[in-house]
Structure formats: structure tokens, C-alpha cells
């Protein structure tokens, strides 16, 4: 039994030791790459490496192009070190954008006295393995620079400039751009064909929907293809609703969607929601910078006119971007009246029903007081424990919960649920400051009286 146990331990130790030993890479092959590449030279590769591995090794193609391939057949074998590399430009500022200007559509591979040409870009963009062959010992790869381009932009998934090859069709360049996007308007594809002076051009418009045969339109070097995008599709109008609704979240609307339609899509208001206190505002207007308001905020209050001060105070008290409509009528008629049309970026908030009044400021017990229909200012102050000794003798202000407006309380002013009663405090003033101001005022009055008597005597 002991012998078996010792043998088992020895086998486990050998297995762990073998796992730590790096296996040999196996036989290697020598492959040369030259031409318009960043690091030309002779590279020691593995038999499982492909042409794309050699391009990545010489620094000619960024890793982003490899990630775009989306092909499971790509080998992840890492090439070995360079045997006789050319001069490296990595340490210096490279004057060329090699990945952009390498002619990847016409890569020449010399093998056994034959010259083979591969479109490696087709492998990167479309995952065509036939354009990415396995390497063999003695291969010589020649990369030239791109001399002629065509470009495509607009409603495609990969706007780009592409190496032009004789015989290219419109469908070819669309394929290299990874197809048209969901918002592409294929009924008005424009091709700009420039003259020899590179300034004047001829506009060629194609309707690919009515005439699919135009996908085979023959391109020329320098052509610029623009696929228009449908703005209504590109920018879908969206609104958000939150609060006490059954399905809060983001919804797509049309130019005719109303507030009642949105609430219906959201499943309606739940049992805790207060539809009469709904808040509807536009987020774009709410976040928009008000240059004049910012200027007033940086100004001295003493330099403001009464009108400017009122404008400043009102804007700070009220919510920006809030829509003005009869919310109570909207709630009473269940959206049949006072039902506004929604706009892109609108936000709707349905608060929880709260039949309370907020009493704040200089009262003994500030907080929430149960709202009672018809009760006045004095009732809620008494419920909050009465005034403190530090309160300002004049009555405070009533802040409406639905609008944020500050109003002076009175007998005819009804206090509603959600309103806030604010009792201000006395201003901190020193006795000596009051005496100095009184003396200054008295001296001014005496000066005026003396002046008037002098004028009357003369």
C-alpha cells in the first residue's frame, strides 16, 4: 500500500514538473517581407502562421484590424523573433501612416517561382480565409504603397478610404465598408467624380432601390461615394417617464404622441401616484445654458435694477424647461383635455400622492403637516408649534408645490397639498450699525432742511 502511495506522489510531481516546462515551438520557417512596410526583413515564423500574422509582426497592420475580422479560423500562434530585420522606425517618429497606405488589396507573395496576389483587406473586413494563406518556408512577400483611392461615407457601417483596383464596382466598396447602415437612404446615393484638376466634379445620383442593377456601377479612381442618411431614422425621438407609473423608462414617440399616450404606454398611474401633481419638462431646455442668467449671478446685487433682480430671483426659484398647461384639468378629464404633444427629450415625473404641507423656517417644529381642505396660514403654523422668537415679524411666503412660485399669504389664498410655508428669520444686525445708519439718515435730513431754508431766504 505504501509503495502505491509513493508511486502516486511521484507521478503527480512529474506531471506538475512537466506542466512547468515550456514546450518547444517545433520547426520554424523563414519568410521575407519587403516593400512599403514599417519593419521589412526576414522573419522566423511557424508553419501554422498565416499572411496576416506576418503583417502584424512587421508592424504594418494595427491590432484593431485583426479584431474586426470576427473569424474563428484565425490562428493565435505568435511568430518567433526576427532573424534579420530591417531598420526599425519604432523609436523615431514615423513619417508614414503604414496601415493606411499599405496596398493590402494587392499583396504579392512569391513562392516556388510563381507570383501570387492576395486581397488581405478582404480577409480583415469580410473574413475571407482564401485571401489569407498559410506561410511556407522561403516565401517572399512584397507590399506596395496605395496609389489610387476611392472613398465611401454616410450611411455605411465603416466609412473609409479604400485602395482602388481596376474593375471595382459600387457593390465592392459597400462590402469593404461592411454594408449600409440601418438609416441609409439607398434611393439617393451620390457619387462625386472629379476632373483632372481635382477641383471640378460631376455628380452622379443612383437609386439603388428602384434599380438594384446600379450596384454594379463601375467606379473610377478618386470617386467619392456618399450614402445619405435618413434624419428621422438616425435621430429617433425619445422621452422618459418616471415616478409612480407601472412601467417607468424610456419610450420612442412620434410627432403626434401625447402625454396621455405616454402614460398609457407606461401602464398607467399606480395607486400611489398623484396625476394632478405631474411634472412635465424638456431636458434639453432644462440643461441649456442661460448666458444672461449667468451674467447676473456674477454681478453685484447692488448694481442690478429691480427688474433684473426680480428676473434673477424668479429663474432661481422656478424650474427651467417646464411646460405650462392645466395639469389639474388633465388629471380630472383623464387626459381628454389639456393633453400636450410630446417632444424629443421630454421628461415626465409622476410623484407619489402626498396630502401634506411643508412648514419650514422659524417655527418650533418644522416639517410635514397633514393637509386639511380650507385651513389657512395660522392653522399650519400652530400645528408646527408656533413661531420662534427669532422669526421675522412680517408673514413669510407661500411656495406653490406645482409651480415653485413665491406668493404672499392672505385670506383669499388657498393652501394646497404640496405647498411650502416658509417663515424667514430676523436679519443679523449690530446695534452700533443701526446707530450709525440712524445718525447718517438724520444728518441727511438736517442738510436738506438747511438747504431748503437757505433757498427760501434768498
C-alpha positions as CSV (number, residue, x, y, z in Angstrom):
1,X,0.0,0.0,0.0
2,X,2.9,2.3,0.9
3,X,4.6,1.6,-2.5
4,X,1.4,2.5,-4.4
5,X,1.1,5.8,-2.4
6,X,4.7,6.7,-3.1
7,X,4.3,5.9,-6.8
8,X,1.2,8.1,-7.0
9,X,3.0,11.0,-5.4
10,X,5.9,10.6,-7.8
11,X,3.5,10.6,-10.8
12,X,1.8,13.8,-9.6
13,X,5.2,15.5,-9.1
14,X,6.3,14.5,-12.6
15,X,3.1,15.8,-14.1
16,X,3.4,19.2,-12.3
17,X,7.1,19.4,-13.4
18,X,6.2,18.7,-17.0
19,X,3.5,21.3,-17.0
20,X,6.0,24.0,-16.0
21,X,8.3,23.2,-18.9
22,X,7.6,25.3,-21.9
23,X,7.1,23.1,-25.0
24,X,9.3,23.7,-28.0
25,X,7.6,25.6,-30.7
26,X,8.5,23.0,-33.3
27,X,10.1,23.5,-36.7
28,X,10.3,27.1,-38.0
29,X,10.2,28.6,-41.4
30,X,11.9,31.7,-42.8
31,X,9.8,34.3,-44.6
32,X,10.8,37.6,-46.1
33,X,8.7,40.7,-46.3
34,X,9.8,43.9,-48.1
35,X,8.3,46.9,-49.8
36,X,6.2,49.6,-48.1
37,X,6.2,48.1,-44.6
38,X,7.5,49.6,-41.3
39,X,9.9,46.8,-40.4
40,X,11.0,44.8,-43.5
41,X,13.3,41.8,-43.2
42,X,13.4,38.1,-42.7
43,X,11.1,36.6,-40.0
44,X,11.2,33.3,-38.4
45,X,7.6,32.0,-38.3
46,X,5.7,28.8,-37.5
47,X,4.1,26.6,-40.2
48,X,0.7,27.4,-38.7
49,X,1.1,31.2,-39.2
50,X,-0.7,33.0,-42.0
51,X,0.0,36.0,-44.1
52,X,-1.9,38.3,-41.6
53,X,0.4,37.1,-38.8
54,X,3.4,38.3,-40.8
55,X,1.9,41.7,-41.4
56,X,1.1,42.1,-37.7
57,X,4.7,41.0,-36.9
58,X,6.3,43.6,-39.1
59,X,4.1,46.4,-37.6
60,X,2.1,47.0,-40.7
61,X,-1.4,46.4,-39.5
62,X,-2.9,47.6,-36.2
63,X,-4.5,45.2,-33.8
64,X,-7.8,46.9,-34.5
65,X,-7.9,45.4,-38.0
66,X,-7.4,41.9,-36.5
67,X,-10.2,42.4,-34.0
68,X,-12.6,43.4,-36.8
69,X,-12.2,40.1,-38.7
70,X,-14.6,38.2,-36.4
71,X,-13.5,34.9,-37.9
72,X,-12.9,31.8,-35.7
73,X,-10.4,30.4,-38.1
74,X,-7.7,33.0,-37.2
75,X,-4.7,31.3,-35.7
76,X,-3.4,32.8,-32.5
77,X,0.1,31.5,-32.9
78,X,2.7,34.1,-32.0
79,X,5.6,34.4,-34.5
80,X,9.1,33.9,-33.3
81,X,11.7,36.7,-33.1
82,X,13.0,38.4,-36.2
83,X,16.2,36.9,-37.7
84,X,17.4,39.8,-39.9
85,X,15.0,42.7,-39.5
86,X,15.4,45.9,-41.4
87,X,15.9,49.3,-39.6
88,X,13.1,49.8,-37.1
89,X,11.2,53.1,-37.1
90,X,9.5,52.5,-33.7
91,X,12.0,54.6,-31.8
92,X,11.7,57.5,-34.3
93,X,8.7,59.5,-35.4
94,X,7.4,57.6,-38.4
95,X,6.7,59.9,-41.4
96,X,4.2,57.5,-42.9
97,X,0.9,56.0,-41.9
98,X,1.8,52.5,-42.9
99,X,-1.5,50.8,-42.0
100,X,-3.5,53.3,-44.1
101,X,-1.1,53.5,-47.1
102,X,-0.2,49.8,-47.5
103,X,-1.7,48.2,-50.6
104,X,-3.4,45.4,-48.8
105,X,-5.7,44.5,-51.7
106,X,-2.7,43.6,-53.9
107,X,-0.2,41.8,-51.7
108,X,2.3,39.9,-53.8
109,X,3.6,36.5,-52.5
110,X,6.4,34.8,-54.4
111,X,6.5,31.1,-53.9
112,X,8.4,28.5,-56.0
113,X,9.0,30.9,-58.8
114,X,5.3,31.9,-59.0
115,X,3.8,35.3,-58.1
116,X,0.5,35.1,-56.3
117,X,-1.7,38.1,-55.3
118,X,-3.9,38.2,-52.3
119,X,-6.5,40.7,-51.1
120,X,-5.7,40.7,-47.4
121,X,-8.1,43.6,-46.8
122,X,-10.9,41.3,-47.9
123,X,-9.8,38.9,-45.1
124,X,-9.8,41.7,-42.5
125,X,-13.2,43.2,-43.5
126,X,-15.1,40.1,-44.6
127,X,-13.2,37.2,-43.0
128,X,-12.3,35.5,-46.4
129,X,-9.7,32.9,-45.5
130,X,-8.9,32.3,-49.1
131,X,-7.1,35.7,-49.1
132,X,-5.0,34.8,-46.0
133,X,-2.9,31.8,-47.0
134,X,-0.6,29.8,-44.7
135,X,3.0,30.7,-45.0
136,X,5.7,28.4,-46.3
137,X,9.5,28.3,-46.0
138,X,11.1,30.7,-48.4
139,X,8.1,32.8,-49.1
140,X,8.8,36.4,-50.1
141,X,6.0,39.0,-49.5
142,X,6.0,42.3,-51.3
143,X,3.8,45.2,-50.2
144,X,3.4,48.3,-52.3
145,X,2.0,51.7,-51.5
146,X,-1.5,52.7,-52.4
147,X,-1.5,55.0,-55.4
148,X,-5.3,55.4,-56.0
149,X,-8.2,55.6,-53.7
150,X,-12.0,55.6,-53.6
151,X,-13.9,56.6,-50.5
152,X,-17.3,56.0,-49.1
153,X,-19.1,57.8,-46.2
154,X,-22.5,58.4,-44.8
155,X,-24.9,55.6,-44.2
156,X,-22.4,52.7,-44.1
157,X,-21.1,50.8,-41.1
158,X,-17.4,51.5,-41.8
159,X,-16.8,54.8,-43.6
160,X,-13.3,54.8,-45.1
161,X,-10.9,55.3,-48.0
162,X,-10.1,52.1,-49.9
163,X,-7.4,51.2,-52.3
164,X,-8.8,51.4,-55.8
165,X,-8.4,48.4,-58.1
166,X,-9.4,48.4,-61.8
167,X,-12.8,47.0,-62.3
168,X,-14.2,47.9,-58.8
169,X,-17.9,48.2,-58.6
170,X,-20.1,50.2,-56.2
171,X,-21.1,46.9,-54.5
172,X,-17.4,46.1,-53.9
173,X,-16.8,49.3,-52.0
174,X,-20.0,48.9,-50.0
175,X,-18.8,45.4,-49.0
176,X,-15.5,46.8,-47.8
177,X,-17.4,49.4,-45.8
178,X,-19.2,46.4,-44.1
179,X,-22.5,47.2,-45.7
180,X,-25.0,50.0,-45.4
181,X,-26.3,51.1,-42.1
182,X,-29.9,50.9,-40.9
183,X,-30.6,54.6,-41.6
184,X,-29.1,54.6,-45.2
185,X,-31.2,56.2,-47.9
186,X,-30.4,53.9,-50.9
187,X,-32.7,55.9,-53.2
188,X,-30.3,58.8,-53.4
189,X,-26.7,57.5,-53.4
190,X,-24.3,60.2,-54.7
191,X,-21.0,59.6,-56.5
192,X,-18.7,62.6,-57.0
193,X,-16.4,62.1,-59.9
194,X,-13.6,64.7,-60.0
195,X,-11.9,66.1,-63.1
196,X,-8.2,66.1,-63.7
197,X,-7.8,69.4,-61.9
198,X,-9.1,67.7,-58.7
199,X,-11.5,70.6,-58.2
200,X,-14.3,70.3,-60.6
201,X,-16.5,67.3,-60.3
202,X,-19.5,65.6,-61.9
203,X,-22.4,64.4,-59.6
204,X,-23.9,61.0,-60.4
205,X,-27.0,60.1,-58.5
206,X,-28.1,56.5,-58.2
207,X,-31.4,55.0,-57.0
208,X,-30.4,51.5,-55.7
209,X,-34.0,50.8,-54.5
210,X,-35.7,51.3,-57.9
211,X,-32.7,50.0,-59.9
212,X,-30.7,47.3,-58.0
213,X,-28.6,46.8,-61.1
214,X,-26.8,50.0,-60.3
215,X,-24.9,48.2,-57.5
216,X,-22.7,47.2,-60.4
217,X,-21.9,50.8,-61.3
218,X,-18.2,50.9,-62.4
219,X,-16.1,53.2,-60.2
220,X,-13.0,55.2,-61.1
221,X,-10.0,56.2,-59.1
222,X,-10.8,59.2,-56.9
223,X,-14.5,58.7,-56.8
224,X,-16.2,59.8,-53.6
225,X,-19.4,57.9,-52.7
226,X,-21.8,59.4,-50.2
227,X,-24.8,57.3,-48.9
228,X,-27.3,59.8,-47.4
229,X,-28.8,59.0,-44.0
230,X,-32.5,59.5,-43.1
231,X,-32.5,62.0,-40.3
232,X,-35.8,60.7,-38.8
233,X,-34.3,57.3,-38.5
234,X,-30.9,58.5,-37.3
235,X,-32.4,60.5,-34.5
236,X,-35.4,58.8,-33.0
237,X,-37.5,60.9,-30.7
238,X,-37.3,59.6,-27.2
239,X,-38.9,60.6,-23.9
240,X,-38.6,59.3,-20.3
241,X,-41.3,58.8,-17.7
242,X,-40.5,58.1,-14.1
243,X,-42.2,58.0,-10.7
244,X,-45.4,56.3,-9.8
245,X,-46.3,54.6,-13.1
246,X,-46.4,50.8,-13.7
247,X,-43.6,50.7,-16.3
248,X,-41.2,53.7,-15.9
249,X,-38.5,54.1,-18.5
250,X,-37.6,55.4,-22.0
251,X,-40.1,55.4,-24.8
252,X,-40.0,56.2,-28.5
253,X,-42.5,58.7,-29.7
254,X,-43.8,60.1,-33.0
255,X,-44.7,63.7,-33.9
256,X,-48.3,63.0,-32.7
257,X,-47.7,61.2,-29.4
258,X,-49.4,63.0,-26.5
259,X,-48.8,62.9,-22.8
260,X,-51.9,60.7,-22.3
261,X,-50.5,58.2,-24.9
262,X,-47.2,58.0,-23.0
263,X,-48.9,57.4,-19.6
264,X,-51.0,54.6,-21.3
265,X,-47.8,53.0,-22.8
266,X,-46.2,53.1,-19.3
267,X,-49.2,51.1,-17.9
268,X,-50.9,54.0,-16.3
269,X,-50.5,55.6,-12.9
270,X,-50.3,53.2,-9.9
271,X,-52.4,53.5,-6.7
272,X,-49.8,55.8,-5.1
273,X,-49.4,58.2,-8.0
274,X,-50.7,61.8,-7.9
275,X,-51.5,62.6,-11.5
276,X,-52.6,66.1,-10.5
277,X,-49.1,66.9,-9.4
278,X,-47.4,65.6,-12.6
279,X,-44.3,67.4,-13.7
280,X,-43.6,67.7,-17.4
281,X,-40.4,69.4,-18.7
282,X,-37.9,69.2,-21.5
283,X,-34.4,68.0,-20.6
284,X,-32.7,70.0,-23.4
285,X,-34.2,73.3,-22.3
286,X,-33.6,72.4,-18.6
287,X,-29.9,71.9,-19.3
288,X,-29.4,74.8,-21.7
289,X,-27.0,77.4,-20.5
290,X,-28.6,80.8,-19.9
291,X,-25.9,83.4,-20.6
292,X,-27.8,86.3,-19.3
293,X,-28.7,84.5,-16.1
294,X,-25.0,83.5,-15.6
295,X,-24.1,87.2,-16.1
296,X,-26.5,88.2,-13.4
297,X,-25.2,85.6,-11.0
298,X,-21.7,87.0,-11.3
299,X,-22.9,90.6,-10.9
300,X,-23.2,92.5,-7.6
301,X,-26.7,92.8,-6.3
302,X,-26.2,96.5,-5.7
303,X,-25.6,97.1,-9.4
304,X,-28.8,95.4,-10.5
305,X,-32.0,97.1,-11.4
306,X,-35.2,96.0,-9.6
307,X,-36.3,94.3,-12.8
308,X,-33.0,92.4,-13.2
309,X,-33.2,91.3,-9.5
310,X,-36.8,90.0,-10.0
311,X,-35.7,88.1,-13.1
312,X,-32.8,86.5,-11.3
313,X,-34.9,85.5,-8.3
314,X,-37.7,84.1,-10.4
315,X,-35.4,82.0,-12.6
316,X,-33.7,80.6,-9.5
317,X,-37.0,79.7,-7.9
318,X,-38.7,78.1,-10.9
319,X,-37.8,75.0,-12.9
320,X,-36.3,75.6,-16.3
321,X,-37.8,73.9,-19.3
322,X,-41.1,73.2,-17.6
323,X,-44.2,73.1,-19.7
324,X,-47.2,75.3,-18.8
325,X,-50.5,73.5,-19.1
326,X,-53.5,72.8,-16.8
327,X,-52.3,69.7,-15.0
328,X,-55.4,69.5,-12.8
329,X,-57.8,69.5,-15.8
330,X,-55.6,66.9,-17.5
331,X,-56.0,64.7,-14.4
332,X,-59.7,65.3,-13.9
333,X,-60.5,64.5,-17.6
334,X,-58.1,61.6,-17.7
335,X,-56.1,63.1,-20.5
336,X,-59.0,64.1,-22.7
337,X,-58.3,67.8,-22.2
338,X,-55.1,69.8,-21.6
339,X,-53.2,67.0,-23.3
340,X,-49.9,68.3,-24.7
341,X,-48.0,66.9,-27.6
342,X,-44.7,65.4,-26.5
343,X,-41.3,66.5,-27.9
344,X,-37.9,64.8,-28.1
345,X,-36.1,64.9,-24.8
346,X,-39.2,65.4,-22.7
347,X,-39.3,64.1,-19.1
348,X,-42.4,63.2,-17.2
349,X,-42.4,62.6,-13.5
350,X,-45.5,61.4,-11.6
351,X,-44.9,62.0,-7.8
352,X,-46.3,59.9,-5.0
353,X,-49.5,61.2,-3.6
354,X,-48.7,63.3,-0.5
355,X,-51.5,65.1,1.2
356,X,-49.1,67.1,3.3
357,X,-48.0,70.7,3.7
358,X,-44.3,71.6,4.4
359,X,-43.7,74.2,7.2
360,X,-40.1,75.4,7.3
361,X,-38.1,78.2,8.8
362,X,-38.6,79.9,12.1
363,X,-41.3,77.6,13.7
364,X,-40.8,75.4,16.7
365,X,-41.4,72.1,14.9
366,X,-40.7,72.4,11.2
367,X,-41.7,69.5,9.0
368,X,-44.7,67.9,7.3
369,X,-48.2,68.8,8.4
370,X,-51.3,66.9,7.3
371,X,-53.1,69.0,4.7
372,X,-56.7,69.9,5.6
373,X,-59.0,71.5,3.0
374,X,-59.8,75.2,3.7
375,X,-57.2,75.7,6.5
376,X,-55.2,78.9,6.4
377,X,-51.6,80.0,7.3
378,X,-52.2,80.4,11.0
379,X,-53.6,76.8,11.3
380,X,-50.4,75.2,9.9
381,X,-48.1,77.5,11.9
382,X,-49.9,76.4,15.1
383,X,-49.7,72.8,14.1
384,X,-45.9,73.3,13.8
385,X,-45.7,74.6,17.4
386,X,-46.0,78.3,16.6
387,X,-43.3,80.9,15.8
388,X,-39.9,81.1,17.4
389,X,-38.6,84.3,19.0
390,X,-36.2,84.7,16.1
391,X,-38.7,84.9,13.3
392,X,-39.3,88.0,11.2
393,X,-42.4,89.8,12.3
394,X,-43.9,90.1,8.9
395,X,-45.5,86.9,7.5
396,X,-43.3,84.7,5.3
397,X,-44.0,83.4,1.8
398,X,-46.1,80.5,0.5
399,X,-44.2,78.4,-2.1
400,X,-46.5,76.6,-4.5
401,X,-45.6,73.0,-4.9
402,X,-46.8,72.8,-8.5
403,X,-45.0,75.8,-9.9
404,X,-42.4,77.0,-7.4
405,X,-43.9,80.5,-7.3
406,X,-43.4,82.5,-4.1
407,X,-46.6,84.4,-3.1
408,X,-47.6,86.5,-0.1
409,X,-50.1,84.6,2.1
410,X,-53.5,86.1,2.6
411,X,-57.1,85.3,3.5
412,X,-58.1,84.6,-0.2
413,X,-55.0,82.5,-0.8
414,X,-55.8,78.8,-0.5
415,X,-53.1,76.5,0.7
416,X,-52.9,73.3,-1.3
417,X,-51.3,69.9,-0.6
418,X,-47.6,70.0,-1.5
419,X,-47.2,73.7,-0.7
420,X,-44.4,75.0,1.5
421,X,-44.9,77.7,4.2
422,X,-41.6,79.5,4.7
423,X,-41.1,81.7,7.8
424,X,-38.0,83.8,7.5
425,X,-35.7,84.7,10.3
426,X,-34.6,88.2,11.5
427,X,-31.6,89.6,9.8
428,X,-28.4,89.8,12.0
429,X,-27.8,93.5,12.6
430,X,-25.4,95.0,15.2
431,X,-26.7,97.9,17.4
432,X,-23.7,100.1,16.5
433,X,-24.6,99.6,12.8
434,X,-28.2,100.7,13.4
435,X,-27.0,103.8,15.3
436,X,-24.6,104.8,12.5
437,X,-27.2,104.4,9.9
438,X,-29.7,106.5,12.0
439,X,-27.1,109.3,12.5
440,X,-26.4,109.3,8.8
441,X,-30.0,109.5,7.9
442,X,-30.6,112.2,10.5
443,X,-27.7,114.3,9.2
444,X,-29.0,114.0,5.6
445,X,-32.5,115.2,6.7
446,X,-30.9,118.2,8.5
447,X,-28.8,119.0,5.5
448,X,-31.8,119.0,3.2
449,X,-33.8,121.2,5.6
450,X,-31.0,123.7,5.9
451,X,-30.6,123.8,2.2
452,X,-34.3,124.5,1.6
453,X,-34.3,127.3,4.2
454,X,-31.3,128.9,2.5
455,X,-33.1,128.8,-0.8
456,X,-36.3,130.3,0.6
457,X,-34.4,133.1,2.3
458,X,-32.6,134.1,-1.0
